[in-house]
Amino acid sequence: MCLKNIEAMVYIFMSNVDFLVYFTMLRCVYENAGLISIVYPIGVFGYALIEETRPRKWFWTLTRQYTQVVLVVKFIFSVRFINDYMYESESIEYFLELTKIGIQAHDSIGEHMLYIAPEIMLISALMINEIVLKLQGIYDKIE
């Protein structure tokens, strides 16, 4: 009986993985507010939750690719050479603060890891969602 309950809990988790992805998308916006992360609430509230059953395959693929690009951009701007060049001029620093793009410079690796942690959690949740949909056989299908 105990194993059946554990199995039921796993199936409950598997059927609601998309809400984990939505939560992590909103968490990215909460942690790193800026123009880069504005795509996530538009995707969640503008498309994903409006779909009748679940978002289609292209939504998950586009979200994963966009998050990968955001991570690469954040890593590029965290490199010491680019970081020193960017913040050498006060006008560039003023422009970044004024537009609130969502790119920040951090001195320590710990601060930088906390800065990119929401996107890493989102990539992980997206991959878990993709695995679950493929295991259920509905990754390519539309209900």
Backbone torsions as a table, in degrees:
resi	resn	phi	psi	omega
1	MET	NA	-38.7	-179.2
2	CYS	-65.2	-39.1	178.9
3	LEU	-66.5	-35.3	177.1
4	LYS	-65.6	-36.6	177.6
5	ASN	-67.4	-40.3	177.2
6	ILE	-65.2	-41.5	177.3
7	GLU	-62.3	-40.9	177.9
8	ALA	-63.8	-38.6	178.9
9	MET	-66.2	-38.1	177.5
10	VAL	-64.6	-42.2	178.6
11	TYR	-66.4	-35.7	176.5
12	ILE	-63.9	-44.3	178.1
13	PHE	-63.0	-43.8	-177.8
14	MET	-64.9	-33.3	-178.4
15	SER	-78.7	-12.9	-178.6
16	ASN	-119.1	24.9	-179.7
17	VAL	-66.9	-31.3	180.0
18	ASP	-61.5	-33.0	177.4
19	PHE	-70.2	-28.9	172.8
20	LEU	-64.2	-40.6	177.8
21	VAL	-65.1	-43.8	178.9
22	TYR	-60.9	-42.2	179.8
23	PHE	-63.0	-43.4	-179.9
24	THR	-69.6	-30.8	175.3
25	MET	-64.4	-43.6	178.8
26	LEU	-70.0	-31.2	176.8
27	ARG	-65.5	-37.0	176.5
28	CYS	-60.7	-40.6	179.4
29	VAL	-68.4	-40.2	-179.2
30	TYR	-65.4	-42.4	-177.2
31	GLU	-76.6	-42.3	-173.6
32	ASN	-126.2	68.4	-178.5
33	ALA	-66.7	134.0	178.8
34	GLY	172.1	-178.7	-179.1
35	LEU	-67.8	-28.3	179.3
36	ILE	-65.3	-39.5	-173.7
37	SER	-92.8	3.0	179.7
38	ILE	-69.8	-18.2	179.3
39	VAL	-65.2	-33.7	-175.6
40	TYR	-65.0	-50.7	178.4
41	PRO	-67.5	-29.8	175.7
42	ILE	-65.6	-40.4	177.8
43	GLY	-67.0	-41.3	-178.3
44	VAL	-70.8	-55.5	-174.3
45	PHE	-84.6	-25.3	-178.0
46	GLY	-87.1	-21.7	-178.8
47	TYR	-135.6	-54.0	-168.1
48	ALA	-63.0	-46.6	-178.0
49	LEU	-77.4	-14.7	179.1
50	ILE	-84.4	-24.3	177.9
51	GLU	-59.4	144.3	-175.0
52	GLU	-65.8	-50.1	-178.7
53	THR	-105.4	-59.4	179.2
54	ARG	-161.7	158.9	177.4
55	PRO	-66.2	154.5	-178.8
56	ARG	-77.2	173.5	-176.1
57	LYS	-59.5	-38.9	-176.1
58	TRP	-64.8	-30.7	178.8
59	PHE	-64.7	-45.1	-179.1
60	TRP	-67.4	-39.8	179.6
61	THR	-65.6	-45.3	179.7
62	LEU	-63.7	-41.6	178.8
63	THR	-64.4	-42.3	179.5
64	ARG	-64.5	-45.1	-179.7
65	GLN	-65.7	-40.1	178.5
66	TYR	-63.8	-41.9	179.7
67	THR	-66.8	-36.0	176.2
68	GLN	-64.2	-40.7	177.8
69	VAL	-64.5	-41.8	178.3
70	VAL	-61.3	-42.4	178.4
71	LEU	-63.4	-42.4	178.9
72	VAL	-63.5	-43.2	178.8
73	VAL	-62.0	-42.6	179.6
74	LYS	-65.5	-36.8	176.6
75	PHE	-68.3	-40.7	179.9
76	ILE	-62.2	-43.5	-178.8
77	PHE	-77.2	-6.3	176.7
78	SER	-93.8	-9.3	178.2
79	VAL	-63.9	138.1	-173.2
80	ARG	-57.8	-41.7	-178.5
81	PHE	-62.5	-49.5	-178.9
82	ILE	-68.1	-38.5	-179.8
83	ASN	-62.1	-45.1	178.8
84	ASP	-65.8	-39.1	179.6
85	TYR	-67.3	-40.7	-177.8
86	MET	-65.6	-44.6	-173.7
87	TYR	-94.3	11.7	175.1
88	GLU	-71.7	-37.0	-178.4
89	SER	-98.1	135.6	179.2
90	GLU	-70.6	-29.0	-178.3
91	SER	-67.8	-37.6	178.2
92	ILE	-68.4	-42.3	178.0
93	GLU	-62.9	-41.2	177.9
94	TYR	-64.1	-41.0	179.2
95	PHE	-62.8	-44.8	179.8
96	LEU	-64.5	-37.4	177.6
97	GLU	-71.3	-35.8	-178.0
98	LEU	-70.5	-43.2	-176.4
99	THR	-83.8	-18.8	-179.2
100	LYS	53.2	53.9	-179.6
101	ILE	-63.6	-38.2	-179.3
102	GLY	113.4	10.0	177.9
103	ILE	-104.4	126.6	-179.0
104	GLN	-127.8	154.7	176.3
105	ALA	-104.0	137.2	179.0
106	HIS	-127.1	144.2	-177.9
107	ASP	-83.5	-39.4	-176.8
108	SER	-102.5	157.2	-180.0
109	ILE	-69.7	-30.7	178.6
110	GLY	-65.1	-44.2	177.2
111	GLU	-63.9	-39.0	-179.9
112	HIS	-67.6	-38.6	178.7
113	MET	-65.9	-38.2	175.3
114	LEU	-67.0	-29.7	179.6
115	TYR	-70.3	-36.0	-178.6
116	ILE	-99.7	-0.6	-178.2
117	ALA	-59.2	-40.8	178.9
118	PRO	-61.2	-38.6	178.3
119	GLU	-69.0	-35.4	177.0
120	ILE	-66.5	-40.4	176.0
121	MET	-63.2	-38.3	179.4
122	LEU	-66.7	-43.2	177.3
123	ILE	-60.8	-42.3	179.4
124	SER	-62.9	-44.4	179.4
125	ALA	-64.9	-38.5	177.9
126	LEU	-64.7	-39.2	178.4
127	MET	-69.1	-39.0	175.9
128	ILE	-62.2	-41.8	178.7
129	ASN	-63.2	-41.8	179.2
130	GLU	-64.1	-41.8	178.3
131	ILE	-63.5	-44.0	-179.4
132	VAL	-63.5	-43.9	179.9
133	LEU	-64.9	-36.9	177.5
134	LYS	-69.8	-38.0	177.9
135	LEU	-65.5	-34.6	178.4
136	GLN	-80.8	-11.0	178.1
137	GLY	79.2	19.7	-178.1
138	ILE	-118.5	17.0	-178.0
139	TYR	-65.2	-42.8	-177.6
140	ASP	-96.6	-6.4	-174.3
141	LYS	-97.6	156.8	176.4
142	ILE	-117.5	128.8	-179.0
143	GLU	-75.9	NA	NA
